[in-house]
Amino acid sequence: KTVSDNVALPLMIAGLRYSEIRKRVRAALDKVGLLEREKSWPLALSGGEQQRVGVARAIVSMPPMLLADEPTANLDSHSMERLMAHFRELNRVHKVTFIIATHDQRVMRWADRLISMEDGQIIRDELVCTIAI
């Protein structure tokens, strides 16, 4: 399947109309910087691009909560900033709650709350000030 087909899958399963699926898929791909790759095959993409396809597929259906395991893996700094800004926008505008598991220290500055774990135990749990966007 193409990148576009991969991102469309959750919407097709949900039974949305083709016109709505196309609009949402293109918007999600644009948000992750892959609109120009919509007709590409996933194996032709870099690791970071493949990661962004997965993020687009996760956000395209606008879930109330999104659990993201290392969403910034394989992303350069620009792509990471763009992704986190989009997550912030989805949180602010559409009230999507994000729970992000990551080792990426760059992501920490985007958090409203940080919970750090070590050896399966919580070692830090605090509300933090976030950057203004």
C-alpha positions in Angstrom: 0.0 0.0 0.0 1.1 3.6 -0.6 1.8 6.1 2.2 -1.7 7.6 1.6 -3.3 4.1 1.8 -1.5 3.3 5.0 -2.7 6.5 6.7 -6.2 6.1 5.4 -6.6 2.6 6.9 -8.2 3.6 10.3 -10.7 5.9 8.5 -11.6 3.2 6.0 -12.2 0.8 8.9 -14.4 3.4 10.6 -16.5 3.6 7.4 -15.9 7.3 6.5 -16.7 8.5 3.0 -13.9 8.6 0.4 -14.0 12.4 0.1 -13.6 12.8 3.9 -10.8 10.2 4.1 -8.9 11.9 1.3 -9.2 15.3 3.0 -8.1 14.0 6.4 -5.2 11.9 5.0 -3.8 14.9 3.1 -4.1 17.1 6.1 -2.4 14.5 8.4 0.4 14.0 5.8 0.9 17.8 5.5 1.2 18.1 9.2 4.0 15.6 9.4 5.7 17.0 6.3 5.0 14.1 3.9 2.3 15.4 1.6 4.6 15.2 -1.4 5.3 11.5 -0.6 1.6 10.4 -0.4 1.9 8.1 -3.5 5.3 6.6 -2.4 5.8 3.1 -1.1 6.7 2.9 2.6 9.9 0.9 1.9 11.1 3.7 -0.4 11.1 6.1 2.6 13.8 6.8 5.2 13.4 5.6 8.7 12.3 9.1 9.9 9.8 9.3 7.1 8.4 5.9 8.0 8.1 7.1 11.6 6.2 10.2 10.4 3.8 7.9 8.4 3.0 6.0 11.6 2.3 9.3 13.4 0.0 10.5 10.6 -1.9 7.2 10.8 -2.2 7.6 14.5 -3.5 11.2 14.4 -5.7 11.0 11.3 -8.7 9.8 13.2 -8.4 12.4 15.9 -8.5 10.1 18.9 -9.3 11.6 22.3 -6.0 10.1 23.6 -2.9 9.0 21.9 -0.2 6.8 23.4 3.1 7.4 21.6 6.1 5.2 22.1 9.2 7.0 21.0 7.4 9.1 18.4 10.5 11.2 17.7 12.8 8.2 17.0 14.7 8.7 13.8 13.6 12.3 13.4 15.9 15.2 12.9 15.5 18.3 15.2 13.4 20.2 12.6 11.0 17.2 12.2 10.8 16.7 15.9 10.0 20.3 16.6 7.3 20.2 13.8 5.8 17.0 15.2 5.7 18.3 18.8 4.2 21.6 17.7 1.5 19.6 15.9 0.9 17.5 19.0 0.6 20.7 21.0 -1.9 22.1 18.5 -4.0 18.9 18.6 -4.0 19.1 22.4 -5.0 22.8 22.6 -7.5 22.9 19.7 -9.0 19.3 19.7 -8.3 18.3 23.4 -6.3 15.3 22.3 -4.3 13.9 25.3 -0.9 12.6 24.6 1.1 10.2 26.7 4.6 10.0 25.3 7.1 7.4 26.3 10.6 8.6 25.2 14.3 8.8 26.0 14.5 11.9 23.8 15.4 14.8 26.1 14.4 17.3 23.4 10.7 16.2 23.9 10.8 17.0 27.6 10.5 20.8 27.1 7.1 20.2 25.4 5.6 18.4 28.4 2.9 19.7 30.8 3.7 16.9 33.1 6.8 14.7 33.4 6.9 11.3 35.0 10.3 9.7 35.0 10.9 6.0 35.6 14.0 4.0 36.5 14.0 0.2 36.8 10.2 0.2 36.7 9.8 2.7 39.5 8.5 6.3 39.3 11.4 8.5 40.4 9.9 11.9 39.4 6.3 13.2 38.8 5.9 16.9 38.4 3.9 19.5 36.5 6.1 21.7 34.5 5.9 25.0 32.6 5.7 24.5 28.9 7.0 26.6 26.1 4.7 29.2 24.6 3.7 28.5 21.0 
